[in-house]
Amino acid sequence: MELTGKIGSLLGNKGGQIWSLGPTASVYDAIALMAEKKVGALPILDGEALVGIVSERDYARKVILKGRSSLDTPVTEIMSSPVVTVTPAHTVEQCMRIVTERRIRHLPVVENGRIVGMVSIGDLVKWTITAQQETISHLEAFIGGTPQF
């Protein structure tokens, strides 16, 4: 694992399960699905087209704090759009830079106009920590005279 590792590899390790909703879904439907699947954001798809992303942060800031009803508010009213996306060819390092600079926590991965996965800042941090641990192990083995291949 390296910081130059591709997001496609990260998705391969993570699994490519994607939960999404359509644009007519209510905010309540989105929050219920996020709670059930233990995720912090959902892509909003119109057919196969990614039209937005809705997150727990959107819910807190655009529904709760504004006194709206989650049952009566469609996700299209609170979703973030246009969506910042990456491709499987992006590196973990590039994605870390994107989430840091854009102050976002979830990146849909799109290939040939179709969403193929989602990565969170947690996924990126986990990959980075694992890569650093592997580097440290290799360096310790090298310094100790027992290189590992």
Secondary structure, 3 states (H helix, E strand, C coil): CCCCCEHHHHHHHHCCCCCCECCCCEHHHHHHHHHHHCCCEEEEEECCEEEEEEEHHHHHHHHHCCCCCCCCCEHHHCCECCCCCECCCCEHHHHHHHHHHHCCCEEEEEECCEEEEEEEHHHHHHHHHHHHHHHHHHHHHHHCCCCCC
